Amino acid sequence: MRDFVLLCEDEEFPKERVRALEEALQGFVETDVPLCVEFVFVDGEEIRRLNREMRSVDKVTDVLSFPSLDGIKGQAIRGEDYPYEIDEEGRLMLGSVVVCCDRAREQAEEYGHSYERELHYLLVHGIMHCLGYDHMTDEEQAEMREQEEKILGKLGIRRTP
């Protein structure tokens, strides 16, 4: 059984990268059911609309996450605990991650690394939010960054200082 199934029908993140990220996530969470996250790629106008409507923040952002479950950070995830959140294919939906491609390109240039590296980081960041991680305090941010680094490291991707 694959622990993670990432749904992405967009050429922005090709299937081979989806599979590599799924592989990097294997074993990250103790689970008895495949965990599913949806990726959506949008432009600046669309992410600004989503940010405004969902968070009351009227500005473009790089990534938004829409977790489906609460209180799962660091916990074993059992399908029997979420019978109504399991889809027809037997996967437990953790949420959706929406990435602004325009902003990702800008940030890649700003930080001096590739667009592909920036996409990977934003997607992993979004997945961490769907798994209950956050960065509201310095302690939470350090914990979240550590987990992101574990996944990115399995992909051979290092954050720039």
Order of alpha helices (4+ residues) and beta strands (2+ residues): beta-alpha-beta-alpha-beta-beta-alpha-alpha-alpha
